[in-house]
Amino acid sequence: MDSFPMPDTRRSAPVFHGVADGVPVTLSFADFMAAALYDPDHGYYADPDRQQTGRGGDFITSVSVGACFGGLLGREIARRWREDFGAADRFAIVEQGAHDGRLARDILEAIAGTPLARIVRYFIVEPAERRRRWLRESFDGNPPPIGDRARIVASPDEIREPAGVFLCNELLDAFPVHRVRFREGQWREIRVEVTAPGRFREVEAPIGAATSLLRETGELGHGFPEGYETELCLGVAPWALSVAPIFERGCWWIVDYGYEKEEYYRPDRRRGTLRCFRRHTAGEDPLEAVGETDLTAHVDFSRLRRAAESAGLVFEGLTEQHRFLTRAAGPWLLELERDGTARQPENAKRLRQFHTLTHPDLLGQAFKVAEFSRRA
Ligand SMILES: C[S@@+](CC[C@H](N)C(=O)[O-])C[C@H]1O[C@@H](n2cnc3c(N)ncnc32)[C@H](O)[C@@H]1O
């Protein structure tokens, strides 16, 4: 688990390096996806200089919409610090899946000049060595509170703090998943056969006896149509165990798209939720343009809740993004109204971003915030 989700090269090396003696090998889809996204040289996320998010990349995230998202999260964190944590003199923000560090900058900028900025420490958890180096360089040299507050670490194990907020946006949807298919009354595993470098083929195989995949598919039951496909993200439980001990007292905010179990495994969702994104176009075939395409699957929020509770956290609720952000935006919107400044260009721009983040047809409803806590 130490290196999750970095690929286990003993298993996934053939994805980019081919097969010995031309003998095909098969991998679980999760090993294939880990290599396709995180191979240190060829994976989709390997090159920190390549733009994946935003208009010029492959897909939009709430962070890439603009500074509004981080601005509101920063305000909400500052409020919680004052009201729920009694303005504690030691307080940390921990972000995982920070990508290019944009959200960290937006949050730190939002709290600049407040009493929280004087004491807060902002940790970014980034397992990929190359991206860690790149992030360090990009934070060094920024004026306070950005340059002097951010610490980049390889694993959540390196952080033990008395109090703080953990957050991640679109982290879990980028975790490798196993794929299964329901055929003739039984679940079978969808695996990937590598025949030569860059040449892949899907193969179906029986699910191994006494594996967690067997137990998981057993729990899904058997009321599914012939050919039904879905995904199982086995990495969520070990990940929850890794982030739960970070704070003695804290909040954990997991922002992502996804469903609770009944909705996720609805019998009419016959092709599952796995998607491939390239230049804002959703593709169907995960075995095409490997290393050039984003692969993502929706989050099963029931699984996340079970995992977090087993790791000792308390479930506080699952809220659609528009509700979470509108609540956080209350004081800002009142200020704009009171001061009559809503039309000033910077505020008007943020309000347009707020609309994108909260409108139900844009990002407001598809994205949800799963909130967990631990109280001392
Ligand atoms: C879909 S992108 C989201 C980026 C950013 N949070 C945003 O919202 O724009 C997913 C990011 O999670 C990172 N990631 C995946 N697994 C990770 C892990 N275990 N620890 C830290 N980052 C991880 C990927 O490298 C990638 O940068």
The ligand as an ORCA input file, in Angstrom:
! r2SCAN-3c Opt
* xyz 0 1
  C      -8.497     13.841    -11.738
  S      -6.991     14.525    -11.172
  C      -7.596     15.795    -10.105
  C      -6.612     16.908     -9.911
  C      -7.020     18.068     -9.004
  N      -7.342     17.620     -7.667
  C      -8.179     18.845     -9.578
  O      -9.277     18.727     -9.033
  O      -7.991     19.554    -10.580
  C      -6.461     13.261    -10.069
  C      -5.129     13.541     -9.417
  O      -4.947     12.622     -8.320
  C      -3.591     12.211     -8.301
  N      -3.506     10.976     -7.518
  C      -3.991      9.764     -7.792
  N      -3.739      8.908     -6.787
  C      -3.076      9.619     -5.837
  C      -2.567      9.314     -4.534
  N      -2.691      8.098     -3.997
  N      -1.966     10.285     -3.837
  C      -1.861     11.531     -4.340
  N      -2.322     11.887     -5.556
  C      -2.930     10.939     -6.291
  C      -3.256     12.100     -9.768
  O      -1.853     12.077     -9.979
  C      -3.934     13.350    -10.320
  O      -3.077     14.453    -10.200
*
